[in-house]
Amino acid sequence: MPGLGETTAMLRRLRSASPLFSEGHGALTATEAFGPNPGQLTMLSYAPEGLSPRAPLVVVLHGCAQTAEAYAANAGWLALADRFGFAVLAPQQSSANNPNRCFNWFSPADVRRGEGEAASIASMAAHMIQAHDLDAERVFVTGLSAGGAMTATMLATYPDLFAAGAVIAGLPHGVARNVQEAMRVMGRADGRSASALGALIHERQDGAAPPRLSIWHGDADFTVNGDNGHDLAQQWSAVHGLPSAPHRVEPRPFGTRSTWRSPSGEALIELNVVRGLGHGAPLSTKAEGDVGKVAPYMLEAGISSSLEIARFWKIDTEVSLESGDRPAATRVALDAPQHESAAHPYPETASLGQGVMQAISHVPAGVQDTIAKALRAAGLLK
């Protein structure tokens, strides 16, 4: 397990390499006056032209060393906003708040309702709903790594605001109260019982129905131990009053999907474990209808977490925006095994060089370039 010094040094290197994270959609708009901002975050947002009234809102929370714009674009959320007709809110952390631009998911001052960064994000969402006449019943939040942990916090502290969420390579709410505890639980999941983890949320529910939750984690994630995904599912199964064991564990071409369902059969929690995936958001970028772009911590895996999350949230319906200048995209049958198997992350027909590049998709781009050059020189990669 990496120590505190090693992890801090890694984050410092990533911060110095910030141009790797700077590529974006170029469409986000900054809003200065949006309401209370105790967490001193920057509000960035995207609303497609011709957005219909009562459209959904998706809040996306970037990971450490990333920018809000790069994450929203590279994960495919801006493209999906055009396709499915929703607005995107992308709060931006600052180095003044956190030297590595991580959301402070472990700081008690930032994870309580009405305080710190959590309050700033909620304030931004409220402003977006009013400014764009959005559907207050269809507000969703997702995030990667530290943004994933902050997503869990937003669902825990503002269950009356969010209908559902999705945590990618993140952690349960309330399992760390300082940097040292955060580093410990990242390397070795907390491991409390489902009821103990759920108790960290119950006191903050304010009588609201618990949001639905989609969880994504790689089984080769050595930055945030994959057991945190399991603990997160246990935490929310307790909050929903469900058994700790899932109702169904389904083998999928990308790995496994465990599902906890309501008495009526609705999927309330799903845990997706992606085979061979390191620390990052799983993408599928090679098939028709795919979205997103491979970048640091945005990993080609043959399965698009963003598309699958939109399916889980039930906002994956094609729309025709009023501007009329965007051709309708072909809808992807997200829940069909055929779609996933056609884009299996390790196809048997792949060349050796391609297989190597896919296997190292989680490493920094500069290292990938060096390895690619060596493979081309050996005739193993086109």
Secondary structure, 3 states (H helix, E strand, C coil): CCCHHHHHHHHHHHHHCHHHHCCCCCCCEEECCCCCCCCCCEEEEECCCCCCCCCCEEEEECCCCCCHHHHHHHCCHHHHHHHHCCEEECCECCCCCCCCCCCCCCCHHHCCCCCHHHHHHHHHHHHHHHHCCCCCCCEEEEEECHHHHHHHHHHHHCCCCCCEEEEECCCCCCCCCCHHHHHHHHHCCCCCCHHHHHHHHHCCCCCCCCCEEEEEEECCCCCCCCHHHHHHHHHHHHHCCCCCCCCEEEEECCEEEEEEECCCCCEEEEEEEECCCCCCEEECCCCCCCCCCCECCEEECCCCHHHHHHHHHCCCCCCCCCCCCCCCCCCCCCCCHHHHHCCCCCCCCCCHHHHHHHHCCCCCHHHHHHHHHHHHHCCCCC
